[in-house]
Amino acid sequence: MQVFHTENKIIITCNKRLSPYLQQEVEDLGFKPVRVFQTGVELLGTVTDCIALNLNLRCASQVLYLIKSFKAADPKELYEELLTIEWEQLIDFSGYFSVTSNVNNEHILTPLFANVKVKDAIVDRIKSVKGIRPNSGAEANKTVVHLYWQDSDADIFLDTSGETLAKHSYRKIPGKAPMLEALATSTIMATNWDRKSTFINPMCGSGTLAIEAALLATDKHPGLFRMNYGFMHIMGYDETVFFTERRKLKDKAKKETGFKIIATDISDDAVDIAQKNAKTAGVDHLIEFSVCDFADTPVPEEPGVIMFNPEYGERLGVHTKLEATYKRIGDFMKKDCLGYRGYVFTGNPDLAKVIGLKASRRIEFYNGKLDCRLLEYELYTGSKREPKEV
Ligand SMILES: C[S@@+](CC[C@H](N)C(=O)[O-])C[C@H]1O[C@@H](n2cnc3c(N)ncnc32)[C@H](O)[C@@H]1O
């Protein structure tokens, strides 16, 4: 099975509402999506294409390459169909694999049962051809097979990513309520920040937004931080393809930016963690960190983007302390950030109202299962109108 050179359906998954940003990345790489849906993008390509996608994408979770689509009404039919696939050409009999699934079939009460059926078919097939059975288990750090089974329609994929791409491998210390890296980078893409003007991130926590901004500005891809992917454990893998793509990405990454990225937080610990994470990502020299109340964050005269991700407590209801904080965020943007575009990422619409400025856009996101908004404020100066109060 020549998966490295045969075009087939590729599904790139992402967290809910990140697909517009994923689509943009996929198109920038020269691929043409054939379908975009809430949690992913579909295109045609080879596993060699998947290598480039894994290394380049910032907003994705998994890159799945289709092996076969078939009909299966129940677990028995699923097993029999899977037994016909030449797994011995994909998974080394001395190797290790794991199975993941997304199943909605009346006979399957727990996804673990479907995973066991897939595993049994693969093991039985390889044992019958090679005489030896490969090992399998829950760790997604070698070959990963993914089953997507809805009613009687089944798709079986190679998960060429393995562990999720949505985490960008530099955050060794999470801090309090950190944003998922793929979400953070998508929110920055949603601002249309030009990647060459000031970027300020007060309340930076573990530094995710500032670090992602630095990675975007220097064209440095988080894929460079990882040396293990699912595709490396598929038979026929040629490591020169991976190292060539990696070298290309390394060569184009800029070392410096000609503007400031500023990150502050009131907590010493948070700033310490953020600095360590930035160092791991190799962008600590590009970010000016300081410990202070957000309202004392230095705001350079050359405008750009200022972005907040304050705590938001429960989704509904206003919390007295947070209410005061949100009101002060509005006052700070209005008084000290004129000329900038301001953004607040929050999951609490009641607190958002307290900011007291009229949002020019309310961009929809999810943080995990929580419905969130990235609120945009045009903080006009001089000849333009003053920011509107609600
Ligand atoms: C939700 S967390 C930010 C998480 C961050 N986006 C990340 O990915 O790690 C909010 C941060 O605001 C900080 N904070 C709370 N009140 C503050 C204030 N008055 N001034 C500055 N920072 C504050 C907290 O210390 C916390 O790190």
The ligand as an SDF file (V2000), in Angstrom:
LIG
                    3D

 27 29  0  0  0  0  0  0  0  0999 V2000
   -7.1350   33.5180   32.5120 C   0  0  0  0  0  0  0  0  0  0  0  0
   -5.5330   33.9150   33.0360 S   0  0  0  0  0  0  0  0  0  0  0  0
   -4.6670   34.2030   31.5220 C   0  0  0  0  0  0  0  0  0  0  0  0
   -4.2710   32.9050   30.8880 C   0  0  0  0  0  0  0  0  0  0  0  0
   -3.3700   33.0910   29.6990 C   0  0  0  0  0  0  0  0  0  0  0  0
   -4.0720   33.5590   28.5130 N   0  0  0  0  0  0  0  0  0  0  0  0
   -2.6370   31.7900   29.3960 C   0  0  0  0  0  0  0  0  0  0  0  0
   -2.7990   31.2510   28.2940 O   0  0  0  0  0  0  0  0  0  0  0  0
   -1.9360   31.2920   30.2820 O   0  0  0  0  0  0  0  0  0  0  0  0
   -5.7010   35.5300   33.6960 C   0  0  0  0  0  0  0  0  0  0  0  0
   -4.4320   36.1260   34.2690 C   0  0  0  0  0  0  0  0  0  0  0  0
   -4.7400   37.4600   34.7030 O   0  0  0  0  0  0  0  0  0  0  0  0
   -3.8730   37.7570   35.7870 C   0  0  0  0  0  0  0  0  0  0  0  0
   -4.4650   38.9310   36.5080 N   0  0  0  0  0  0  0  0  0  0  0  0
   -5.5610   38.9640   37.2990 C   0  0  0  0  0  0  0  0  0  0  0  0
   -5.7760   40.2280   37.7300 N   0  0  0  0  0  0  0  0  0  0  0  0
   -4.8160   41.0180   37.2030 C   0  0  0  0  0  0  0  0  0  0  0  0
   -4.5090   42.4010   37.2600 C   0  0  0  0  0  0  0  0  0  0  0  0
   -5.2530   43.2500   37.9660 N   0  0  0  0  0  0  0  0  0  0  0  0
   -3.4400   42.8610   36.5610 N   0  0  0  0  0  0  0  0  0  0  0  0
   -2.6700   41.9980   35.8400 C   0  0  0  0  0  0  0  0  0  0  0  0
   -2.8940   40.6800   35.7610 N   0  0  0  0  0  0  0  0  0  0  0  0
   -3.9590   40.1740   36.4170 C   0  0  0  0  0  0  0  0  0  0  0  0
   -3.8240   36.4840   36.5820 C   0  0  0  0  0  0  0  0  0  0  0  0
   -2.6480   36.4850   37.3880 O   0  0  0  0  0  0  0  0  0  0  0  0
   -3.8370   35.4250   35.4790 C   0  0  0  0  0  0  0  0  0  0  0  0
   -2.5240   35.0300   35.1730 O   0  0  0  0  0  0  0  0  0  0  0  0
  1  2  1  0
  2  3  1  0
  2 10  1  0
  3  4  1  0
  4  5  1  0
  5  6  1  0
  5  7  1  0
  7  8  2  0
  7  9  1  0
 10 11  1  0
 11 12  1  0
 11 26  1  0
 12 13  1  0
 13 14  1  0
 13 24  1  0
 14 15  1  0
 14 23  1  0
 15 16  2  0
 16 17  1  0
 17 18  1  0
 17 23  2  0
 18 19  1  0
 18 20  2  0
 20 21  1  0
 21 22  2  0
 22 23  1  0
 24 25  1  0
 24 26  1  0
 26 27  1  0
M  CHG  2   2   1   9  -1
M  END
$$$$
